[in-house]
Amino acid sequence: MKETAKTKYPLVLVHGLFGFDKIMGYPYFFNIAKRLQEEGAVVFTPAISATNSTEERGKQLLKEVKDILNETGAEKVNLIGHSQGAPTSRYVAAEAPNLVASVTSVNGVNFGLEIADLLLDVYEGRIVGEAASVIVNAFMAFISLFSTKPLLPQDFYSAVKSLSTKGTAEFNKKYPQGLPTTWGGEGKELESNGIYYYSWSGIIKQRDILNEGLNNLDPSHAILIELGKLFTKEKDQNDGVVGRFSTHLGKVIKSDYHMDHLDAINQIGGMHPINPHPVNIYLEHAARLKAKGL
């Protein structure tokens, strides 16, 4: 077995909104945990609520982390969160810094979602008629590609509130660790709580059709392109769900990879652009964490 990804502490992959660990053996982080394990990593993919507030999901994740530490005998974990999994991981790091070695945000919602703001307006009646129909139909077409977990508490409205610009700003006041102080900048790689913070993300590159590869056959990619058109603040600089600079946390490895929101977890079924290969980004990051002694 190779040991290029053999980190000191276990890697914990944290899913985002409407996510899951596995459904009938099919993983949310497609082929990612498997490849990390082949390269020597100890990997866990816990199940937490598919839809709920970030703090409620964080409480669930903290329990999972404690169970992982009891099972492995490790002192800490490396948290890698996709989408809402990023602030969920940040919650655990802030509440139990002694249990976390690093937090990595992958296409993470660290400064809110413009789409969540629109959905909140629909919920609260500020957008009606045709505009509401377009927003809801596009979003529901996207989430219908995945299943939720029925046995955990679900609360879609609380999830939308958490992920809105206002909800995320309130969350960030409580848990500012790793955040950049200037828009589009970087945060601290090593925070005062002793935890390392990293992030990477991608954007949909409209004029790079030749590099799309299997994305040309991926129905989710077409949906994400349409969702990306709803953006105003980060128009043409988003992955179809979250804006580029809204993902920044800690040391920014790269935030304009050619990949949409689902490419970042190698979905659907490994269909992604020719370059980069999403799995390789995780392998490279595991080697980075290993080199840091994490």
N, C-alpha and C positions, 0 to 999 in steps of 0.2 A: 504493500500500500504506500502511495506517495504521502508526504507529510507537508506539502506546500501550504495547505490550509489548516494545519493543526495548530489552532490557537490555544493559548493557556486556559482560557475560559470558554465554556460552551457558547455557541451561537444560537440566538433565539430569534426566529423569523416571525414577525408580528404582522398579521394581515390587516387590511384596511376596511373601509365601509363595504358592506355586503360581502365580506370575505368569509373564509372558512379555513380549517386546517386541511381536511381532505373530504371529498364527497365520493363515496364508493371507491376509494382508493385514488381518486383524481385530486392532485394537490393544487392549492392556490399558487404557491411558488413553484411553477412547473419545471421539473427537472433540476431545480436549484439545490434543494437539500441533498438530493442524491449525488450530485456532482461534488458538492462540498464534502460530503462524507467520503467519497472516493479519494479525495485529496487530503484526508486525515482529520477533518473537523468533526466535532461532536455537535449535532444540530437538533434543535427542537422547534416544532411549529405548533404552538398552543392554540386552542380554540377559545375565542372570546366572542362577545356579542357582535353579530354582524351589523346591527344598527343600535346605537345607543350613544349617550354623551361620552365625550373623551374621558372624563373623570371616572365614570362608571366602568368603562372599558379598562381604564388604568388600574382600578381596584381589582378587577378580575385578573389582569396580567400580573400584578404584584403577587397574588396568590399562586399563580402558575410558576412564577420565578422561584418562589420559596420552595415549591414542590420539586422543581428541577434541581435546585441546590441540595435538597435533602436526598434526592435520588442519586446525584452524581458525586456528592461530597465536595463539589467546587465551592470556592469562596464567593465568586461573582459570575456574572454573565455578560455577554456582548449582545445588546439589543439592536436588531435591524428591522425597522418598521417601514412598511409601504403605505403611502397615502395617510389615512387617519391613524395607521399604526405608528407613524412617527411621533405625533404629540402624545399618543398613548404611551409610548416608550419613554418620552420625556417626563411624563407624570411619575412613572415608576422611579426614574433616576432621581427626581427631585424629592420624592417621598422616602426613598430608601437608597441613598447614594452609596452606602456601604455594600450593597448587593450588586452594583452595576459598574462594569469596567469601561464600557463605551456605549454610546447611542449613535446609530447611523440612520439617517433619514433618506428614504428612497422615494422620490417624487412625493415628498411629504407635504402635508397641509400645515405649514408652520406660520402662515400669515393669512389664513382664511381662503374660502372659495367664492369666486364671483357667482358660480352656479348655485351655491348654497344660498347666497343672498337673494337670487331670483326665486328659488324654491320657497324661501321664507316669505317673500312678498306674495307668492301665490297662496301659501298657507294662510296668511293673514289678510288676504283680500285686497292687497295693494296693486296686484296685476290681475286683470280679468280678461275674458274673451279670448280672441285668437292668440294673443301673445302667451297667455297662460297655457293654452292647449299645446303650442309649439314647444314650450319649455318642458312641460310635464311629459309629453309624448316622447321627446328626444331622450330625456333622462331615464324614463321607464324602459325604453328600448335598450338602453345601455345596461341597466341593472338586471334586466330579465335574462341576460346571458349567464347569470350566476344564481346559485341558490343561497338561501339563508339557513341559519341553524335554528331549528324550532325549539330546542330544549333550553336555550339560554334566553334571558330577558331581552326583548327587542323594543326599541322606541325610536322610530324613524324621525319623529318631530324633534326629539332631543338631540339626535345626531345632526340634523340640519342646523339647529340653533348653535350647537357646538362648533360646527365647521364654517358658520357664517363669519364674515369679517368682524362683526361685533363680538360674537362668541369667542372667536380665537383671540381677539385683543384682550378680553377679560382673562382668558386662560393664560396668555403670555405674561400678564402682570403678576400672576401667581407663580409661574414657572418660566422665568426668563433665561435660564441657563442655556448657553450655546447660541442664543439668537444674535444676529448682527445688529449693530446699533444704527447702521445706515442702510437704506433701501438698496438691495442688490449687492450689498457687501458680504463680508464673512464674519462669523462669530469666532470665539476663541476655540482653538483645537483642544486645549486642556483647560477646563474650568476650575474654579477655586474649590469645587467639591471633589476634585480628584478624578473626574470622569472626562473621557475624550469624546468629542462630538464631531461627526462627519455628515456630509450629505452629497447626494448626486441626484440628477433628474434629467429629463429630456424634453424636447419640444417637437411638435409636428412640423416638419419642413416641407412646405407645400410644393416647392419647385424641385424636389430631389426624388422624382418618381423612380429613376433607375435604381436607386438604393433601397427602395421599399421591399424588394424581394417578395416573400410570402405575405407581407402585409397587403399586397394588392388583392389577395384572396381572402383576407380576414374581415368578416362583417363588422367586427367591433371597431376596426380602424376607420371604416366609413362613418360609423356613428360618432366616433370621437372627433373626426374632422368637423362634423356638423355642430357638435357641442362646442367646439373651439371657436366657432363663429359667433357665439353668444358673448364672448369676452369683450370688455371695453378697456380696462386698465392694462391688461397684458395680451392684447390682441396680437396674433401672429407670434407670440412668445409663450405658448402654453402647450400642454400635452393632451388637451381635450377635456381635462378635468381641473387641473391646477396650473396656475401661472408659474413661469420659470423662477422669478425672483421670490415668489411666495414659498418656494421650497427650500431656500437657503437656511442652513444651520451649521454652526461650527466651521470646520475647514471644508470648503466647497471643492470637491474633487472635480466635478464638471456639472454644469446645469443646462447644457444645450446638446446633450447626446441626441442623435437622430432616433428617437423612440417616443411612442405615445404612452399614455398612462398604464396600459396593460402590457405593452412591450417590456416595461420595467420589471415585470414578474414573469416574463417569458410566455405570456398568454396572447392569443388563445392557442393552446396545444403546441407551443413552440414556434408559432408564426410570428416573425419579427423581421426588421430590416436586415439587409446583408451585413451592414456594419453600423453600430457595434453588435456583438453577440451578447445579450443580456447576462447570460450565465457567467461569461468570462469576467464581467465587472464584479460580480460577487466573489469569484475566485481570487481576483486581484486584490479585492478589499480584505479578504481573509488573510492573505499574505501580508498585507499592510498592518493589520492588527497583530499578527504574529510577530512581525518585526519590532513592533512597539512593546512587545512583552505582554500583550493582552490575550 
